[in-house]
Amino acid sequence: MAEDLYIQLLETIKKIKPFNEEAAAQAVQHSDSLTKPPGSLGKLEAIASQIAGISGHLWPDLSRKAVIVMAGDHGVCEEGVSAFPQAVTPQMVMNFLNGGAAVNVLARQAGAEVICVDIGVNADLEHERLLSRKIVRGTANMAKQPAMTREETLIAIMVGVDIVNEKVKLGFRLFATGEMGIGNTTASAALTTVLTGLSPEESVGRGTGINDASWLNKVDVVKRAIAVNELDADADPIDVLARVGGAEIAGLAGVIIGAAANGCLVVIDGYISSAAALVASRIAKQSLPYMVASHLSHEQGHLKLLESIGLLPMMQLEMRLGEGTGAVLGFHFIDAALLLMQEMATFESAGVTKG
């Protein structure tokens, strides 16, 4: 079963088209013809060029957009790594489904759909808008044993791929990553430590707002999880994800790979989503041009994590909520980049002398 799933994943990765350097260069040329000094719109110009490079068009229609919020629980919560109880995960899932969370508010403002997925919540959930794709009822405690099996991890990755495939058939062309799972900053810190070489002291942050004693405990838990699972920088990224990751992180890695395979831009949210992006980039390096980092999280290891992937955040708002909130805010910048390409006058059309 695991081998069949791995073959499916490899077939998906084969569908990722190389970045179209010619189209990207045409976007730069068009941008330089607009009534402004070359490069004066900074990252907005870079985004426009990136979009052209992955789509082959100067301004494709990205009006149908969605944030995919993956939800899952973590057995490592037994170690006291979070300021909130695990019961908050299913409660927040219902909040998403009822439209009351921060990501719902920001998605409405951005004209985006919130797709909430139960991929690993340790509770029975029912709602007409819930996508139920439960792989596990919470992961095992990674400080004592592998969080998931390789098969469960591959299933979770392919869930993310399949959801993107389904949405692309409905006309969606722009995606964002979001998540919910008490304890998932601990899993993300462990993934970051193994895959980037950062120390646990550098990769472990405050998460939901823990105090100094809890932070020290969290650092120790990450160290124990890595030791128990006998992980090092040479380990297979899927195995690393299985041993110290989470179902929602695996699902988001699948979302990113699935978006790339469909030629779609995917906006990465904060620390947890970036950990998923790190895994996706290690599994499928060719997915990297399809990613945009939305913001720099308040989590201390986030900048070095993004740098290790090769991403630069669009904004810095000292956010650390998750859910996809920063990524949805990033939609506005992408809309702006495309509108500037479409609607700004050129020096020629405006009769403005070019310097």
C-alpha positions as CSV (number, residue, x, y, z in Angstrom):
1,M,0.0,0.0,0.0
2,A,2.7,2.5,1.0
3,E,4.7,1.7,-2.2
4,D,1.6,2.3,-4.3
5,L,1.0,5.6,-2.6
6,Y,4.6,6.6,-3.2
7,I,4.3,5.8,-6.9
8,Q,1.2,8.0,-7.0
9,L,3.1,10.8,-5.4
10,L,6.0,10.5,-7.9
11,E,3.5,10.5,-10.7
12,T,2.1,13.8,-9.3
13,I,5.5,15.3,-9.0
14,K,6.3,14.4,-12.7
15,K,3.4,16.7,-13.7
16,I,5.1,19.8,-12.3
17,K,6.2,21.9,-15.3
18,P,9.5,23.7,-15.3
19,F,9.4,27.4,-14.5
20,N,8.9,29.3,-17.8
21,E,11.8,31.7,-17.8
22,E,10.7,33.3,-21.1
23,A,7.3,34.2,-19.8
24,A,8.8,35.6,-16.6
25,A,11.2,37.7,-18.6
26,Q,8.3,39.0,-20.7
27,A,6.5,40.0,-17.5
28,V,9.6,42.0,-16.4
29,Q,9.8,43.6,-19.8
30,H,6.2,44.7,-19.6
31,S,6.6,45.9,-16.1
32,D,9.6,48.0,-17.1
33,S,7.4,49.6,-19.8
34,L,4.9,50.9,-17.2
35,T,4.9,54.5,-16.0
36,K,7.3,54.0,-13.0
37,P,11.1,53.5,-12.5
38,P,12.1,49.9,-13.1
39,G,11.8,47.8,-10.0
40,S,10.1,50.5,-8.0
41,L,7.2,48.3,-7.0
42,G,9.6,45.8,-5.5
43,K,8.1,42.5,-4.5
44,L,4.9,43.2,-6.4
45,E,6.9,43.1,-9.6
46,A,8.7,39.9,-8.6
47,I,5.3,38.3,-7.9
48,A,4.0,39.3,-11.3
49,S,7.0,37.8,-12.9
50,Q,6.7,34.6,-10.9
51,I,3.0,34.2,-11.8
52,A,3.9,34.6,-15.5
53,G,6.7,32.0,-15.1
54,I,4.4,29.4,-13.7
55,S,1.3,30.1,-15.8
56,G,2.8,31.2,-19.1
57,H,0.5,34.3,-19.1
58,L,1.2,37.9,-18.1
59,W,-2.0,38.2,-16.1
60,P,-3.9,34.9,-15.7
61,D,-7.3,34.8,-14.0
62,L,-6.7,34.0,-10.3
63,S,-10.1,35.3,-9.1
64,R,-11.2,31.9,-7.7
65,K,-9.0,31.3,-4.7
66,A,-9.2,29.2,-1.6
67,V,-7.4,28.7,1.7
68,I,-7.2,25.0,2.6
69,V,-7.2,24.6,6.4
70,M,-6.0,21.2,7.5
71,A,-6.8,20.2,11.1
72,G,-5.2,17.5,13.2
73,D,-4.3,16.6,16.7
74,H,-0.9,15.7,18.2
75,G,0.0,13.1,20.8
76,V,2.9,15.1,21.9
77,C,0.5,17.3,23.8
78,E,0.9,14.7,26.6
79,E,4.2,16.4,27.2
80,G,2.7,19.7,28.2
81,V,4.0,21.7,25.2
82,S,1.0,24.0,24.7
83,A,-0.8,26.6,26.7
84,F,-4.1,25.3,25.4
85,P,-5.7,21.9,25.8
86,Q,-6.2,19.6,22.9
87,A,-10.0,20.0,23.1
88,V,-9.5,23.4,21.4
89,T,-8.7,21.7,18.0
90,P,-12.2,20.4,17.4
91,Q,-13.8,23.5,18.9
92,M,-11.8,25.7,16.5
93,V,-12.7,23.5,13.5
94,M,-16.4,24.1,14.3
95,N,-15.6,27.8,14.5
96,F,-14.0,27.7,11.0
97,L,-17.1,25.9,9.7
98,N,-19.5,28.4,11.2
99,G,-17.5,31.3,9.8
100,G,-16.4,32.9,13.1
101,A,-12.6,32.5,13.0
102,A,-10.0,35.2,12.0
103,V,-9.3,33.3,8.8
104,N,-13.0,33.4,7.8
105,V,-13.1,37.1,8.3
106,L,-10.0,37.7,6.2
107,A,-11.1,35.2,3.5
108,R,-14.4,37.0,3.1
109,Q,-12.5,40.3,2.7
110,A,-10.3,38.7,0.1
111,G,-13.1,37.0,-1.8
112,A,-11.7,33.5,-1.0
113,E,-13.3,30.3,0.1
114,V,-12.3,28.5,3.3
115,I,-12.0,24.8,2.9
116,C,-11.8,23.1,6.3
117,V,-10.4,19.5,6.3
118,D,-10.5,17.1,9.2
119,I,-7.4,15.0,8.4
120,G,-6.5,14.0,11.9
121,V,-8.7,15.4,14.7
122,N,-9.1,13.3,17.7
123,A,-12.9,13.8,17.8
124,D,-15.9,12.9,15.8
125,L,-17.0,15.9,13.8
126,E,-19.9,16.5,11.5
127,H,-20.8,19.6,9.5
128,E,-22.2,20.1,6.1
129,R,-19.2,22.2,5.1
130,L,-16.6,19.9,6.6
131,L,-14.3,17.9,4.3
132,S,-13.8,14.7,6.3
133,R,-10.6,13.0,5.3
134,K,-9.5,11.6,8.6
135,I,-6.3,9.5,8.5
136,V,-5.6,9.3,12.2
137,R,-7.4,10.3,15.4
138,G,-4.4,12.4,16.4
139,T,-0.8,11.3,16.0
140,A,1.1,9.2,18.5
141,N,3.4,11.0,21.0
142,M,6.6,11.6,18.9
143,A,8.6,11.9,22.1
144,K,8.1,8.2,22.7
145,Q,7.5,6.7,19.2
146,P,6.9,7.7,15.5
147,A,4.0,10.1,15.2
148,M,2.6,8.3,12.2
149,T,3.5,5.3,9.9
150,R,5.0,6.0,6.5
151,E,1.7,4.7,4.9
152,E,-0.4,7.2,7.0
153,T,1.9,10.0,6.0
154,L,1.7,9.2,2.3
155,I,-2.1,8.9,2.5
156,A,-2.2,12.4,4.2
157,I,0.0,13.9,1.5
158,M,-2.2,12.5,-1.2
159,V,-5.3,13.8,0.5
160,G,-3.8,17.3,0.0
161,V,-3.0,16.6,-3.6
162,D,-6.5,15.2,-4.3
163,I,-8.3,18.2,-2.7
164,V,-6.4,20.6,-4.9
165,N,-7.2,18.4,-8.0
166,E,-10.9,18.6,-7.1
167,K,-10.8,22.4,-6.6
168,V,-8.9,23.0,-9.9
169,K,-11.6,21.1,-11.7
170,L,-14.1,23.7,-10.3
171,G,-12.0,26.6,-11.5
172,F,-9.8,27.5,-8.5
173,R,-6.4,28.7,-9.5
174,L,-4.9,30.3,-6.4
175,F,-4.4,28.5,-3.1
176,A,-3.3,29.2,0.5
177,T,-2.2,26.9,3.3
178,G,-3.8,27.0,6.7
179,E,-3.9,24.7,9.7
180,M,-5.3,24.0,13.1
181,G,-3.8,21.6,15.6
182,I,-2.8,22.1,19.2
183,G,0.8,21.1,19.6
184,N,1.7,21.5,15.9
185,T,4.4,24.2,16.5
186,T,6.3,21.4,18.4
187,A,6.1,19.1,15.4
188,S,7.1,22.0,13.1
189,A,10.1,22.8,15.3
190,A,11.2,19.1,15.2
191,L,10.9,19.0,11.4
192,T,12.8,22.3,11.1
193,T,15.6,21.1,13.4
194,V,16.1,17.8,11.4
195,L,15.8,19.2,7.9
196,T,17.6,22.5,8.3
197,G,20.2,21.8,10.9
198,L,19.0,24.5,13.3
199,S,19.3,23.6,16.9
200,P,16.1,23.0,18.9
201,E,16.9,26.2,20.9
202,E,16.7,28.1,17.5
203,S,13.7,26.3,16.1
204,V,11.4,26.1,19.1
205,G,9.2,29.2,19.7
206,R,6.5,30.3,22.1
207,G,3.6,28.8,20.1
208,T,0.4,29.7,21.8
209,G,2.3,31.9,24.3
210,I,4.0,29.5,26.7
211,N,6.3,30.8,29.6
212,D,10.0,30.2,30.0
213,A,9.7,27.0,31.9
214,S,7.3,25.6,29.3
215,W,9.6,26.7,26.5
216,L,12.5,24.8,28.0
217,N,10.3,21.7,28.3
218,K,9.3,22.1,24.7
219,V,13.0,22.3,23.6
220,D,13.7,19.1,25.6
221,V,10.6,17.4,24.0
222,V,11.9,18.2,20.5
223,K,15.4,16.8,21.4
224,R,13.9,13.6,22.8
225,A,11.6,13.1,19.8
226,I,14.6,13.4,17.4
227,A,16.7,11.0,19.5
228,V,13.9,8.5,20.0
229,N,13.2,8.4,16.3
230,E,16.9,8.3,15.4
231,L,16.7,11.2,12.9
232,D,19.4,13.2,11.3
233,A,19.8,15.5,8.3
234,D,20.3,12.6,5.9
235,A,17.0,11.0,6.7
236,D,14.3,10.7,4.0
237,P,12.0,13.7,4.3
238,I,8.9,11.5,4.2
239,D,10.2,9.4,7.0
240,V,11.1,12.6,9.0
241,L,7.5,13.8,8.4
242,A,6.1,10.5,9.5
243,R,8.2,10.3,12.7
244,V,7.9,13.9,14.0
245,G,5.3,15.6,11.9
246,G,1.5,15.7,11.9
247,A,-1.3,14.7,9.6
248,E,-2.2,18.3,8.9
249,I,1.4,19.2,8.0
250,A,1.6,16.2,5.7
251,G,-1.7,17.3,4.1
252,L,-0.4,20.8,3.5
253,A,2.7,19.4,1.9
254,G,0.4,17.6,-0.5
255,V,-1.6,20.8,-1.1
256,I,1.7,22.5,-2.1
257,I,2.8,19.7,-4.4
258,G,-0.7,19.4,-5.8
259,A,-0.9,23.1,-6.6
260,A,2.5,22.9,-8.4
261,A,1.4,19.9,-10.4
262,N,-1.7,21.9,-11.5
263,G,0.4,25.0,-12.4
264,C,-1.2,27.0,-9.6
265,L,0.4,29.5,-7.2
266,V,0.2,28.5,-3.5
267,V,0.6,31.1,-0.7
268,I,2.4,29.8,2.4
269,D,1.2,31.0,5.8
270,G,3.3,31.0,9.0
271,Y,5.6,28.6,10.8
272,I,3.6,25.4,10.5
273,S,2.7,26.0,6.9
274,S,6.4,26.8,6.2
275,A,7.4,23.5,7.8
276,A,5.1,21.8,5.3
277,A,6.6,23.9,2.5
278,L,10.1,22.8,3.7
279,V,9.0,19.1,3.5
280,A,7.4,19.7,0.1
281,S,10.5,21.3,-1.3
282,R,12.6,18.4,-0.1
283,I,10.3,15.8,-1.6
284,A,9.7,17.8,-4.8
285,K,12.3,20.6,-5.4
286,Q,10.5,21.6,-8.6
287,S,7.5,22.8,-6.5
288,L,9.5,25.7,-5.1
289,P,8.8,28.2,-7.9
290,Y,5.1,27.8,-7.2
291,M,5.3,29.0,-3.6
292,V,5.0,32.5,-2.2
293,A,5.7,33.2,1.4
294,S,3.1,35.6,2.9
295,H,4.5,36.8,6.1
296,L,7.2,36.5,8.8
297,S,5.7,34.9,11.8
298,H,6.5,35.9,15.4
299,E,7.9,32.4,15.9
300,Q,11.7,32.8,16.4
301,G,12.7,30.1,13.9
302,H,10.5,31.2,11.0
303,L,13.0,33.4,9.2
304,K,15.7,30.9,9.1
305,L,13.2,28.2,8.1
306,L,12.1,30.4,5.1
307,E,15.7,31.1,4.2
308,S,16.5,27.4,4.1
309,I,13.6,26.9,1.6
310,G,14.7,29.9,-0.4
311,L,11.6,32.1,0.3
312,L,11.3,35.7,1.4
313,P,8.1,36.9,3.2
314,M,6.0,39.7,1.7
315,M,5.2,41.2,5.0
316,Q,6.0,41.3,8.7
317,L,3.0,41.8,11.0
318,E,4.3,39.9,14.1
319,M,1.4,37.5,13.6
320,R,1.5,34.0,15.1
321,L,-2.1,32.8,14.8
322,G,-1.9,30.3,12.0
323,E,-5.2,29.2,10.4
324,G,-4.0,30.6,7.0
325,T,-4.5,34.2,8.2
326,G,-1.3,35.6,6.8
327,A,-1.6,33.7,3.6
328,V,-5.1,35.1,3.0
329,L,-3.8,38.6,3.6
330,G,-1.2,37.8,0.9
331,F,-4.0,37.3,-1.6
332,H,-4.4,41.1,-1.7
333,F,-0.8,41.6,-2.8
334,I,-1.2,39.0,-5.5
335,D,-4.4,40.7,-6.8
336,A,-2.5,44.1,-6.7
337,A,0.4,42.7,-8.6
338,L,-1.8,41.5,-11.4
339,L,-4.0,44.6,-11.5
340,L,-0.9,46.8,-11.9
341,M,0.3,44.7,-14.8
342,Q,-3.1,45.0,-16.4
343,E,-4.2,48.5,-15.7
344,M,-1.1,50.8,-15.5
345,A,-0.4,52.9,-18.5
346,T,2.9,52.4,-20.4
347,F,5.2,55.3,-21.0
348,E,4.2,55.1,-24.7
349,S,0.4,55.0,-24.1
350,A,0.6,57.8,-21.5
351,G,2.9,60.0,-23.4
352,V,5.4,60.1,-20.5
353,T,9.1,60.5,-21.2
354,K,11.0,57.4,-20.2
355,G,14.2,58.1,-18.2
